[in-house]
Amino acid sequence: MTATPPDSTAGRAVDTITPEAPADVQAATLEPPHPQLAHPTPHRSTLLILGIIGFLIVGIAALIVVVYFLSFLGPGLTFVGGILALVPLTIVLIGIRWIDRWEPEPFGILLFAFFWGAGVSIVLALTVDAGAQSAIANAGGPTGTTDLLQSVVQAPIVEESAKGFGVLLIFLVARRYFDGPVDGIVYAAAVAAGFAFSENIQYFGVQISTEGGFDGSVAEIFFIRGLLSPFAHVMFTAMTGVFIGIAARQGNRILGIGLFFVGLIPAILLHALWNGALEIVYDFYGYYALVQVPLFLVALVGVVLLRRREVKLTQLRLGEYAAAGWFNPAEVQTLATPAGRRRSLGWAKSHGQGAQMKTYIRDVTRLAFARNRIVTQRDHVAAQADEAVLLGKITAERAALVAALATAPSAPGAGPAPAI
């Protein structure tokens, strides 16, 4: 590194200087290959222990939900409801993968988020609902007003708070994997997907039981919940995720807690609007076309704009590494643009190296985001450790990839090699 160690006068700002690549690495970016061993990933025992505890909690909650379904619906209706609920779940998971494909989040955290929604959030919602039902029964029994208040007030507040707290928990515990609003949307969507999956099992099972089998009403509720609005819960909880993501960009835990409560407001209001429409709107499909479709399109545009910001950030940070000799400047356009990545992956696949290229692109993207955490003074020490590890990994991966591609036979029509 050319940067000198920080002193009492320079402060931490010196640490944000991009480390200069060694002379042999700089030469290798111009004339590959260049062998270098990757550094082992440091063991993070605290995060591992918290992860184990977290999965124990969500696992127990998910088991409680399964037992509840089996006792309330029975095995048959639980199974049928689960099969039907897989349809909207698959649609949502495809959407999550599309949103998350530029800088994918760790599978383990996404799995935790899903089970938080499917287990913990459902248990909390059922517990509050049971208490509310008991209070209503003691007050003389349910009425049209109490039913409406439960649907439009109780459910949105309780469910969005429970789901959003799962996103906040990920931000507080696994902050190094929470870089901004896009990550907030992804984690919120995973939580919402789990919640909607469990909720749909109950809705579909109850409707089939009420009608004594499949009929037009079962088909309609499946159409509304399964095909027309699979992203409803995602849209609600994503509002909380976006605000927590804004705090993640600043690296401030206290701000994250504060913006969690701010994000709950639009999440609850959108949820209440949806539930209220189901209860009181005469022409639901007209309302859906005039209100919900435009809201969904606005959300979609917002996601696209946020993803473009991730692309620009990746280009900026990789450009700094290129200036320090870690990459060929032309390589940045290959690694930090959607078109460049598609071309590189296609070319590598034609040479039988698609998986290796995908790993290289993934680690390069992680390097860019680790660099951004350093520059913005977020999780500074851990980000510097990640940077050191990733620089070693991508150097070794690049050398191995270049060597493999140099000797691998190309497929017909593979085209010229991209800059690597």
Rosetta blueprint (number, residue, H / E / L):
1 M L
2 T L
3 A L
4 T L
5 P L
6 P L
7 D L
8 S L
9 T L
10 A L
11 G H
12 R H
13 A H
14 V H
15 D H
16 T H
17 I L
18 T L
19 P L
20 E L
21 A L
22 P L
23 A H
24 D H
25 V H
26 Q H
27 A H
28 A H
29 T H
30 L H
31 E L
32 P L
33 P L
34 H L
35 P L
36 Q L
37 L L
38 A L
39 H L
40 P L
41 T L
42 P L
43 H L
44 R L
45 S H
46 T H
47 L H
48 L H
49 I H
50 L H
51 G H
52 I H
53 I H
54 G H
55 F H
56 L H
57 I H
58 V H
59 G H
60 I H
61 A H
62 A H
63 L H
64 I H
65 V H
66 V H
67 V H
68 Y H
69 F H
70 L H
71 S H
72 F H
73 L L
74 G L
75 P H
76 G H
77 L H
78 T H
79 F H
80 V H
81 G H
82 G H
83 I H
84 L H
85 A H
86 L H
87 V H
88 P H
89 L H
90 T H
91 I H
92 V H
93 L H
94 I H
95 G H
96 I H
97 R H
98 W H
99 I H
100 D L
101 R L
102 W L
103 E L
104 P L
105 E L
106 P L
107 F H
108 G H
109 I H
110 L H
111 L H
112 F H
113 A H
114 F H
115 F H
116 W H
117 G H
118 A H
119 G H
120 V H
121 S H
122 I H
123 V H
124 L H
125 A H
126 L H
127 T H
128 V H
129 D H
130 A H
131 G H
132 A H
133 Q H
134 S H
135 A H
136 I H
137 A H
138 N H
139 A L
140 G L
141 G L
142 P L
143 T L
144 G H
145 T H
146 T H
147 D H
148 L H
149 L H
150 Q H
151 S H
152 V H
153 V H
154 Q H
155 A H
156 P H
157 I H
158 V H
159 E H
160 E H
161 S H
162 A H
163 K H
164 G H
165 F H
166 G H
167 V H
168 L H
169 L H
170 I H
171 F H
172 L H
173 V H
174 A L
175 R H
176 R H
177 Y H
178 F L
179 D L
180 G L
181 P H
182 V H
183 D H
184 G H
185 I H
186 V H
187 Y H
188 A H
189 A H
190 A H
191 V H
192 A H
193 A H
194 G H
195 F H
196 A H
197 F H
198 S H
199 E H
200 N H
201 I H
202 Q H
203 Y H
204 F H
205 G H
206 V H
207 Q H
208 I H
209 S H
210 T H
211 E H
212 G L
213 G L
214 F L
215 D L
216 G H
217 S H
218 V H
219 A H
220 E H
221 I H
222 F H
223 F H
224 I H
225 R H
226 G H
227 L H
228 L H
229 S L
230 P L
231 F L
232 A H
233 H H
234 V H
235 M H
236 F H
237 T H
238 A H
239 M H
240 T H
241 G H
242 V H
243 F H
244 I H
245 G H
246 I H
247 A H
248 A H
249 R H
250 Q H
251 G L
252 N L
253 R H
254 I H
255 L H
256 G H
257 I H
258 G H
259 L H
260 F H
261 F H
262 V H
263 G H
264 L H
265 I H
266 P H
267 A H
268 I H
269 L H
270 L H
271 H H
272 A H
273 L H
274 W H
275 N H
276 G H
277 A H
278 L H
279 E H
280 I H
281 V L
282 Y L
283 D L
284 F H
285 Y H
286 G H
287 Y H
288 Y H
289 A H
290 L H
291 V H
292 Q H
293 V H
294 P H
295 L H
296 F H
297 L H
298 V H
299 A H
300 L H
301 V H
302 G H
303 V H
304 V H
305 L H
306 L H
307 R H
308 R H
309 R H
310 E H
311 V H
312 K H
313 L H
314 T H
315 Q H
316 L H
317 R H
318 L H
319 G H
320 E H
321 Y H
322 A H
323 A H
324 A L
325 G L
326 W L
327 F L
328 N L
329 P H
330 A H
331 E H
332 V H
333 Q H
334 T H
335 L H
336 A L
337 T L
338 P H
339 A H
340 G H
341 R H
342 R H
343 R H
344 S H
345 L H
346 G H
347 W H
348 A H
349 K H
350 S H
351 H L
352 G L
353 Q L
354 G H
355 A H
356 Q H
357 M H
358 K H
359 T H
360 Y H
361 I H
362 R H
363 D H
364 V H
365 T H
366 R H
367 L H
368 A H
369 F H
370 A H
371 R H
372 N H
373 R H
374 I H
375 V H
376 T L
377 Q L
378 R L
379 D L
380 H H
381 V H
382 A H
383 A H
384 Q H
385 A H
386 D H
387 E H
388 A H
389 V H
390 L H
391 L H
392 G H
393 K H
394 I H
395 T H
396 A H
397 E H
398 R H
399 A H
400 A H
401 L H
402 V H
403 A H
404 A H
405 L H
406 A H
407 T H
408 A L
409 P L
410 S L
411 A L
412 P L
413 G L
414 A L
415 G L
416 P L
417 A L
418 P L
419 A L
420 I L
